[in-house]
Amino acid sequence: MSSREQRPRLGFIGVGAMGLPMARNLLRAGYPLAFCTRRASAATALTGVGGARHDDPAAVAAASDVLLTCLPADAEVEAVLLGAGRALAALRAGGALIELSTASPRAMARVAEAAAGRDIGVLDAPISGGTGGAEAGTLSIMVGGDDATLTALRPVLETIGQHIYHVGPVGMGKTFKLCNQYLVGATMALVGEALALGVKAGADPRLLVEVIAASSGASNALRGAAPQLLAAVPPPAGFRLDLMRKDLGLALALGEQLASPLALGAVAHQLYTAASASGLGERGAGEVGKLVERLAGVRINGVHQEA
């Protein structure tokens, strides 16, 4: 029996910027994998390394022992798993679901409740590390679920991630991810403000970034946002601004639910909303700073706007 035949059959729904490289890594590791997509480029990439394309989410689930989903938000998670996609209903009893999306704990609870009624193991396992981490298989994975399910599915997780943290029961994975996104999103907005301030005062923007990166203001948010703001031509979006806006909104909703104040993030969320409305929603999340530079009347890459 080949190593591919010894492994559980996987299904993957959501082969976008993050999902595609994860699915490809699973195939290269020898897992049989079914998927569905409307994107011809994704279909070609996965069938080229042995993936089996299906017509819809339910067909993917029916062909799987373990289903992985990586979707934009609550609405897509619930539609695919519980609604018109009916993927959870098509997954065999005794199977398992690894839900990788950044969504709300409430949505995850609804999915877990439906899965429990069909004896389906669930891991709430949002990911962090960007498209580079997805390509390299070095993602951080924040896992909510029981010990037995995590133990059984750990080999799958270890194929796509390097840092696997068991953070509590189902739902807690989403909570940990929202805390992370809240911090990153708000900090990226602050990066834009700080760089615009320095440039307007006459600082060389590249030297400013270099000095901050070697000082106490260093952060992953600075390393991610600065190249987007310094480039003459913005690089292709990795994590889209509209998705960061969504994630901040989910964190704010959780704060409202728990009566936990999130004042700075509320302001940052408004900046992302304004940036999205100005046409930056499909750009990288770090480009929220381009809204700030417009307000300040400067270009963070060093070219001042006309008065």
C-alpha positions in Angstrom: 0.0 0.0 0.0 1.4 3.4 -0.9 1.9 6.2 1.6 -0.8 8.2 -0.3 -3.3 5.3 0.3 -2.4 5.1 4.0 -3.3 8.7 4.6 -6.9 10.0 5.2 -8.7 11.5 2.3 -8.7 15.3 2.6 -11.1 17.9 1.2 -10.2 21.5 0.9 -12.7 24.3 0.5 -11.4 27.8 0.1 -8.3 27.6 -2.1 -7.6 31.3 -2.2 -4.4 33.2 -1.4 -3.9 31.2 1.8 -5.8 28.0 1.0 -4.1 27.3 -2.3 -0.5 26.9 -1.0 -1.8 24.9 2.0 -3.7 22.6 -0.3 -0.6 22.2 -2.5 1.6 21.4 0.5 -0.8 18.7 1.6 -0.8 17.1 -1.8 3.0 17.2 -2.0 3.1 15.5 1.4 1.1 12.6 -0.1 -2.4 13.2 1.1 -5.2 12.5 -1.4 -7.1 15.8 -1.7 -10.4 16.9 -3.2 -11.3 20.5 -3.8 -13.6 22.8 -5.6 -13.0 26.3 -7.0 -14.2 28.7 -9.7 -10.7 29.9 -10.3 -9.1 28.3 -13.3 -5.6 29.1 -12.1 -6.2 27.4 -8.7 -7.7 24.4 -10.4 -4.7 24.0 -12.7 -2.2 24.4 -9.9 -3.9 21.7 -7.7 -4.7 19.2 -10.4 -1.1 19.5 -11.6 0.1 18.0 -8.4 -2.6 15.4 -8.1 -5.7 17.2 -6.7 -9.2 16.0 -7.6 -11.5 18.8 -8.6 -15.2 18.5 -7.7 -18.2 20.6 -8.6 -19.3 22.0 -5.2 -18.6 21.9 -1.5 -20.9 19.0 -0.8 -19.1 16.8 -3.3 -15.7 17.7 -1.8 -17.0 16.8 1.7 -18.5 13.5 0.4 -15.1 12.5 -1.0 -13.3 13.3 2.3 -12.5 11.8 5.6 -11.2 15.1 6.9 -12.5 18.4 5.5 -10.5 21.7 5.7 -12.1 25.0 5.2 -10.4 28.4 4.8 -13.0 31.0 4.0 -13.3 34.8 4.2 -15.8 35.4 7.1 -18.8 34.1 9.1 -21.2 34.3 6.2 -19.1 32.1 4.0 -18.3 29.6 6.8 -22.0 29.1 7.6 -23.1 29.1 4.0 -20.6 26.4 3.0 -20.9 24.2 6.1 -24.5 24.7 7.2 -26.3 26.5 4.4 -26.6 26.0 0.6 -23.1 24.4 0.4 -24.2 21.6 2.8 -20.7 20.4 3.2 -21.1 19.4 6.8 -24.1 17.3 6.0 -22.2 15.5 3.2 -19.2 14.7 5.4 -19.3 11.1 6.6 -20.3 10.4 10.3 -17.1 9.8 12.2 -15.2 12.2 9.9 -13.5 15.5 11.0 -13.5 19.2 10.2 -10.5 21.5 10.5 -11.9 25.1 10.2 -9.0 27.4 9.4 -10.9 30.7 8.8 -10.8 33.9 10.7 -14.4 34.1 11.9 -16.3 34.7 15.1 -16.5 32.3 18.1 -20.3 32.4 17.7 -20.2 31.1 14.2 -17.7 28.4 15.2 -20.0 27.3 18.0 -22.9 26.9 15.6 -20.7 24.8 13.3 -19.5 22.7 16.2 -23.0 22.1 17.5 -24.1 20.8 14.1 -21.0 18.6 13.8 -21.6 17.1 17.3 -25.0 15.8 16.2 -23.3 13.8 13.4 -20.3 12.5 15.4 -17.8 14.7 13.5 -14.7 15.8 15.3 -14.0 19.5 15.0 -10.8 21.6 15.3 -11.2 25.4 15.3 -7.8 26.2 13.9 -7.2 29.7 12.5 -3.8 30.4 11.0 -1.3 33.2 11.0 1.8 33.9 9.0 0.7 35.3 5.7 1.0 33.9 2.2 4.7 33.4 2.7 4.1 31.2 5.7 1.4 29.3 3.8 3.8 28.6 1.0 6.6 27.5 3.3 4.4 25.4 5.6 5.5 27.5 8.6 2.2 29.0 9.7 1.2 29.4 13.3 -2.0 27.5 14.1 -4.2 28.4 17.1 -6.2 25.2 17.8 -9.4 25.0 19.7 -10.7 21.5 20.3 -10.3 18.3 22.4 -7.1 16.5 22.9 -8.1 13.4 21.1 -9.1 15.2 17.9 -6.0 17.3 17.9 -3.8 14.2 18.4 -5.5 12.4 15.5 -5.2 15.4 13.1 -1.8 16.8 14.2 0.0 15.2 11.2 -2.2 17.2 8.9 -1.6 20.4 10.8 2.1 19.8 10.9 2.1 19.7 7.1 0.8 23.3 6.9 2.2 24.8 10.1 5.3 25.0 12.2 3.9 26.4 15.4 0.8 24.5 16.7 -0.8 25.9 19.9 -3.6 24.1 21.7 -5.4 27.1 23.1 -8.6 25.6 24.6 -12.0 24.3 23.5 -13.7 24.9 20.1 -14.2 28.7 19.8 -11.0 29.7 21.6 -9.0 29.4 18.4 -11.1 32.1 16.9 -10.7 34.2 20.0 -6.9 34.0 19.9 -6.9 34.9 16.2 -9.1 37.9 16.7 -6.8 39.2 19.5 -3.9 38.8 17.1 -5.6 40.5 14.2 -6.8 43.3 16.4 -3.2 44.1 17.5 -1.8 43.8 13.9 -4.6 45.8 12.3 -4.4 48.7 14.8 -0.6 48.7 14.7 -0.5 48.9 10.8 -2.7 52.0 11.0 -0.2 53.5 13.6 2.7 52.6 11.3 1.0 54.8 8.6 0.5 57.6 11.0 4.1 57.5 12.3 5.7 57.4 8.9 3.5 60.2 7.5 4.4 62.3 10.6 8.2 61.7 10.0 8.0 62.4 6.3 6.0 65.6 6.8 8.7 66.7 9.3 11.4 66.1 6.7 12.6 62.6 7.6 14.0 60.2 4.9 11.3 57.5 4.9 13.6 54.6 4.2 16.0 55.6 6.9 13.1 56.2 9.3 11.9 52.7 8.7 15.4 51.3 9.2 15.9 53.1 12.5 12.5 52.2 13.9 13.0 48.5 12.8 16.2 48.5 14.9 14.6 50.3 17.9 11.8 49.7 20.3 9.1 50.5 17.7 10.0 47.4 15.7 7.1 45.0 14.9 5.8 42.6 12.4 3.3 45.2 11.4 6.1 47.6 10.5 7.9 44.9 8.5 4.7 44.1 6.7 3.4 47.6 6.1 6.5 49.6 5.3 7.4 47.9 1.9 3.8 48.5 0.8 4.1 52.2 1.7 7.6 52.8 0.4 7.1 51.2 -3.0 6.7 53.4 -6.0 4.4 50.7 -7.4 2.5 48.8 -4.6 3.4 45.1 -4.5 0.6 42.5 -5.1 -1.8 42.2 -2.1 -1.0 39.4 0.2 -3.6 39.9 3.0 -6.2 42.3 1.6 -7.2 45.5 3.4 -10.9 44.6 3.3 -10.1 41.4 5.1 -8.3 43.3 7.9 -11.2 45.6 8.1 -13.5 42.5 8.6 -11.2 41.0 11.2 -11.1 44.3 13.2 -14.9 44.4 13.0 -15.1 40.8 14.4 -12.8 41.8 17.3 -14.9 44.9 18.0 -18.1 42.8 18.0 -16.5 40.4 20.5 -15.5 43.3 22.7 -19.0 44.6 22.6 -20.4 41.2 23.5 -18.0 41.0 26.5 -18.2 44.6 27.5 -14.4 44.9 27.0 -13.3 48.3 25.7 -11.4 48.5 22.4 -11.1 52.2 21.9 -8.0 52.4 19.7 -9.2 49.5 17.5 -12.5 51.3 16.9 -10.6 54.3 15.5 -8.4 52.0 13.4 -11.5 50.3 12.1 -12.8 53.6 10.9 -9.5 54.3 9.1 -9.8 50.9 7.3 -13.4 51.7 6.4 -12.4 55.0 4.9 -9.5 53.4 3.1 -11.8 50.8 1.6 -14.3 53.4 0.6 -11.5 55.3 -1.2 -10.7 52.3 -3.3 -7.9 50.6 -1.4 -9.9 47.5 -0.2 -8.3 45.1 -2.7 -4.8 46.3 -1.9 -2.6 45.0 0.9 -3.7 45.8 4.5 -0.6 47.9 5.2 -1.8 50.3 2.6 -4.2 51.8 5.2 -1.3 54.2 5.6 -2.0 55.6 2.1 -5.3 57.0 3.6 -3.2 58.7 6.4 -0.8 60.1 3.9 -3.6 61.7 1.9 -4.9 63.3 5.1 -1.4 64.5 6.0 -0.7 65.8 2.5 2.4 63.8 2.0 3.7 60.7 0.2 5.3 58.3 2.6 7.6 57.2 -0.1 9.0 60.8 0.1 7.2 62.7 -2.6 5.0 65.5 -1.3 1.6 66.0 -2.8 0.7 69.2 -4.6 -1.2 71.7 -2.4 
